[in-house]
């Protein structure tokens, strides 16, 4: 499904006028969200007229309304369905919206549970990553779902964390030839294998961000694996990631809240299961 979004001022408007709540150590995900909602949510409602088969277009029309504000409570009405919105239509709309953001907006790739950002300069120029971030923040703010499918390494690096290097070969968004190269990096364990790696793949490893590969020793293997993994999971699409975070921050600097509470929000963005009460 191809979707052409409108380049409206409302769609890319950033709102940094709110106060990000100061959070206390030990707060749960539910506590954090309730605090952020208390600081920002308005009692006013904004109508969203939705079509099930055209959820993104419906959202685009809502965004273009002068009365739209991410702080207002969405009052959702599905065309052709008679139901007052006491929460059910809103939850269903947000669920469908997140599915469309993942599958139709063209900014993610990979299987569910292991999603990465697509390297797409045209999508970047059209601010599609910004829109994806803004819509996701809007969904979570109004008690809808988050992505729940990002690669855990990507998510941790988006939060400024350094992830552990997995023992198994990671599944990264690369073609089969690059995947074979990555497998050789992970399977390397002797000085002889490392020397072969330098000779056969030195230029490729250097392009991943480790120009010192030619002088690397066996004790540098963990750093080598980390460099390759972080390059394909995060640094290759750093511009796309930043635009997504900017979109998220357009809703009251929401990404700053996520980043400060990275572990609490992890089950909202990844398949990681933690014992937190909160978003459904």
C-alpha positions as CSV (number, residue, x, y, z in Angstrom):
1,X,0.0,0.0,0.0
2,X,1.4,3.3,-1.1
3,X,0.5,6.3,1.0
4,X,1.2,9.9,0.1
5,X,1.1,12.1,3.1
6,X,0.3,15.8,3.1
7,X,3.1,18.2,4.0
8,X,1.1,20.3,6.4
9,X,2.5,22.5,9.1
10,X,0.5,20.7,11.7
11,X,2.0,17.4,10.7
12,X,5.6,18.5,11.4
13,X,4.9,21.0,14.2
14,X,7.1,20.5,17.2
15,X,5.8,21.3,20.7
16,X,8.6,21.8,23.3
17,X,6.5,24.1,25.4
18,X,5.6,21.4,28.0
19,X,7.4,20.5,31.2
20,X,8.8,17.1,31.2
21,X,8.0,15.6,34.6
22,X,10.9,14.8,37.0
23,X,10.7,11.1,37.6
24,X,11.7,9.3,40.7
25,X,13.9,6.2,41.0
26,X,11.9,3.0,41.0
27,X,8.8,4.2,39.2
28,X,7.0,1.7,37.1
29,X,6.0,2.1,33.5
30,X,2.5,2.9,34.6
31,X,3.7,5.5,37.0
32,X,5.8,7.2,34.3
33,X,3.0,7.3,31.7
34,X,0.5,8.5,34.2
35,X,2.8,11.3,35.3
36,X,3.5,12.4,31.7
37,X,-0.2,12.2,30.8
38,X,-1.1,14.3,33.9
39,X,1.3,17.0,32.9
40,X,0.2,17.2,29.3
41,X,-3.3,15.7,28.6
42,X,-6.1,18.1,27.9
43,X,-9.8,17.3,28.6
44,X,-10.9,18.5,25.2
45,X,-11.6,15.9,22.5
46,X,-10.6,15.9,18.9
47,X,-12.7,14.0,16.4
48,X,-11.1,11.3,14.2
49,X,-13.3,10.0,11.4
50,X,-11.7,6.7,10.4
51,X,-11.9,4.1,7.7
52,X,-10.6,0.7,8.6
53,X,-8.9,0.1,5.3
54,X,-7.4,3.7,5.1
55,X,-6.2,4.3,8.7
56,X,-3.1,6.3,7.7
57,X,-5.2,8.6,5.4
58,X,-7.7,9.0,8.2
59,X,-5.0,10.1,10.5
60,X,-3.5,12.5,7.9
61,X,-6.9,14.2,7.7
62,X,-7.1,14.5,11.5
63,X,-3.6,16.0,11.6
64,X,-4.5,18.6,9.0
65,X,-7.3,19.9,11.2
66,X,-6.5,23.3,12.8
67,X,-8.2,22.0,16.0
68,X,-5.9,19.0,16.2
69,X,-3.6,18.7,19.2
70,X,-1.7,15.7,20.3
71,X,-2.7,16.5,23.9
72,X,-6.5,16.3,23.1
73,X,-8.3,13.0,23.6
74,X,-9.1,11.4,20.2
75,X,-12.8,10.6,19.8
76,X,-12.8,8.0,17.1
77,X,-15.7,7.1,14.8
78,X,-15.4,4.4,12.2
79,X,-17.3,5.2,9.0
80,X,-20.4,2.9,8.7
81,X,-20.2,1.7,12.3
82,X,-22.6,2.9,15.0
83,X,-20.7,3.1,18.3
84,X,-20.0,5.8,20.9
85,X,-16.3,6.0,21.7
86,X,-16.0,5.0,25.3
87,X,-12.5,3.7,24.6
88,X,-13.1,0.7,22.4
89,X,-13.0,2.4,19.0
90,X,-10.0,4.5,20.1
91,X,-8.0,1.4,21.2
92,X,-8.9,-0.3,17.9
93,X,-7.9,2.7,15.8
94,X,-4.6,3.0,17.6
95,X,-3.9,-0.7,17.2
96,X,-4.6,-0.5,13.4
97,X,-2.6,2.7,13.2
98,X,0.5,1.1,14.6
99,X,0.1,-1.9,12.3
100,X,-0.1,0.5,9.3
101,X,3.0,2.5,10.5
102,X,5.0,-0.7,10.6
103,X,3.7,-2.2,7.4
104,X,2.7,0.6,5.0
105,X,4.7,3.7,5.8
106,X,7.9,2.2,4.4
107,X,10.2,3.1,7.3
108,X,10.8,-0.3,8.8
109,X,12.1,-3.6,7.5
110,X,12.6,-7.0,9.0
111,X,10.3,-9.5,10.7
112,X,8.1,-8.6,13.6
113,X,10.2,-8.7,16.8
114,X,13.3,-7.8,14.8
115,X,12.5,-4.5,13.1
116,X,15.0,-2.0,11.9
117,X,14.8,1.3,10.1
118,X,15.0,1.3,6.4
119,X,17.8,3.3,4.8
120,X,15.7,5.4,2.5
121,X,16.8,9.0,1.7
122,X,13.5,9.8,-0.2
123,X,11.5,8.8,2.9
124,X,13.8,10.9,5.0
125,X,13.3,13.9,2.7
126,X,9.5,13.4,3.0
127,X,9.8,13.3,6.8
128,X,8.2,9.8,7.0
129,X,10.4,8.8,9.9
130,X,9.3,12.0,11.8
131,X,5.7,11.1,11.1
132,X,6.3,7.5,12.3
133,X,7.8,8.8,15.6
134,X,5.0,11.3,16.1
135,X,2.2,8.8,15.5
136,X,3.8,6.3,17.8
137,X,4.2,8.8,20.6
138,X,0.6,9.9,20.1
139,X,-0.5,6.3,20.3
140,X,1.4,5.5,23.5
141,X,0.3,8.8,25.1
142,X,-3.3,7.9,24.6
143,X,-2.9,4.4,26.0
144,X,-2.4,2.7,22.7
145,X,0.3,0.2,21.7
146,X,3.9,1.0,20.9
147,X,6.0,-0.7,18.2
148,X,6.7,-3.8,20.4
149,X,8.8,-5.1,17.6
150,X,12.1,-3.2,17.4
151,X,15.4,-5.0,17.5
152,X,16.6,-4.8,21.1
153,X,20.1,-3.6,20.0
154,X,18.6,-0.8,18.0
155,X,16.3,0.3,20.8
156,X,19.0,0.3,23.4
157,X,21.3,2.4,21.1
158,X,18.4,4.8,20.5
159,X,18.4,5.3,24.2
160,X,22.1,6.0,24.3
161,X,23.0,2.6,25.8
162,X,25.7,0.1,24.7
163,X,24.2,-3.3,24.1
164,X,25.9,-6.6,25.0
165,X,27.3,-8.5,22.0
166,X,25.3,-11.7,21.5
167,X,27.1,-15.1,21.5
168,X,25.1,-16.1,18.4
169,X,25.3,-14.5,15.0
170,X,22.8,-11.6,15.1
171,X,20.0,-11.3,12.5
172,X,20.6,-8.0,10.9
173,X,19.0,-6.1,7.9
174,X,21.6,-7.1,5.3
175,X,21.7,-9.1,2.1
176,X,22.9,-12.8,2.1
177,X,26.5,-11.9,1.2
178,X,26.9,-9.4,4.0
179,X,25.3,-11.9,6.4
180,X,27.9,-14.5,5.4
181,X,30.6,-11.9,6.2
182,X,29.1,-11.3,9.6
183,X,29.0,-15.0,10.3
184,X,32.7,-15.2,9.6
185,X,33.3,-12.4,12.1
186,X,31.4,-14.3,14.7
187,X,33.0,-17.6,14.0
188,X,36.5,-16.2,14.1
189,X,38.4,-17.5,17.2
190,X,42.0,-18.0,16.4
191,X,44.9,-15.7,15.3
192,X,45.0,-17.5,12.0
193,X,41.3,-17.0,11.3
194,X,41.7,-13.3,12.3
195,X,44.5,-12.9,9.8
196,X,42.4,-14.4,7.1
197,X,39.6,-12.1,8.1
198,X,41.8,-9.0,7.7
199,X,43.1,-10.1,4.3
200,X,39.7,-11.0,2.9
201,X,37.3,-8.6,4.6
202,X,39.5,-5.8,6.0
203,X,38.1,-3.0,3.8
204,X,34.5,-4.0,4.6
205,X,35.2,-4.1,8.3
206,X,36.9,-0.7,8.1
207,X,33.8,0.7,6.3
208,X,31.7,-0.5,9.2
209,X,33.7,1.9,11.5
210,X,36.8,0.0,12.5
211,X,39.7,1.3,10.4
212,X,42.2,-0.1,12.9
213,X,41.2,-3.7,11.8
214,X,44.5,-4.3,10.2
215,X,46.3,-4.0,13.5
216,X,43.7,-5.9,15.5
217,X,44.7,-8.7,17.8
218,X,42.7,-11.7,19.0
219,X,41.6,-9.8,22.2
220,X,40.0,-7.2,19.9
221,X,37.4,-9.7,18.6
222,X,34.6,-8.5,21.0
223,X,35.1,-4.9,19.9
224,X,35.1,-6.0,16.2
225,X,31.8,-7.9,16.6
226,X,30.3,-4.9,18.5
227,X,31.4,-2.5,15.7
228,X,29.8,-4.6,12.9
229,X,26.6,-5.2,14.9
230,X,26.2,-1.5,15.9
231,X,26.9,-0.3,12.3
232,X,24.1,-2.3,10.7
233,X,21.7,-2.0,13.6
234,X,22.0,1.7,14.2
235,X,24.8,3.9,12.7
236,X,24.0,3.1,9.1
237,X,20.5,4.6,9.6
238,X,21.4,7.2,12.3
239,X,19.8,10.0,10.3
240,X,16.5,8.1,10.1
241,X,16.7,7.2,13.8
242,X,17.2,10.9,14.7
243,X,14.3,12.0,12.6
244,X,12.0,9.4,14.3
245,X,13.2,10.6,17.7
246,X,12.5,14.2,16.6
247,X,9.0,13.2,15.7
248,X,8.6,11.5,19.1
249,X,9.9,14.6,20.8
250,X,7.3,16.8,18.9
251,X,4.8,15.4,21.4
252,X,6.1,17.1,24.6
253,X,9.7,15.9,24.4
254,X,8.3,12.4,25.0
255,X,11.5,10.6,23.7
256,X,13.4,12.3,26.5
257,X,11.1,10.5,29.0
258,X,11.6,7.2,27.1
259,X,15.4,7.7,27.1
260,X,15.6,8.5,30.8
261,X,13.5,5.4,31.5
262,X,14.9,3.0,28.9
263,X,14.4,-0.2,30.8
264,X,10.8,0.5,31.8
265,X,9.8,1.3,28.2
266,X,11.7,-1.6,26.7
267,X,8.5,-3.9,26.5
268,X,6.7,-1.1,24.8
269,X,9.2,-1.0,21.9
270,X,10.6,-4.5,21.8
271,X,9.5,-8.1,22.4
272,X,11.2,-8.0,25.8
273,X,8.8,-9.1,28.5
274,X,9.0,-7.3,31.9
275,X,6.7,-7.4,34.8
276,X,5.3,-3.9,34.3
277,X,1.8,-2.6,34.6
278,X,0.8,-0.3,31.9
279,X,0.3,-0.1,28.1
280,X,-1.9,-2.7,26.5
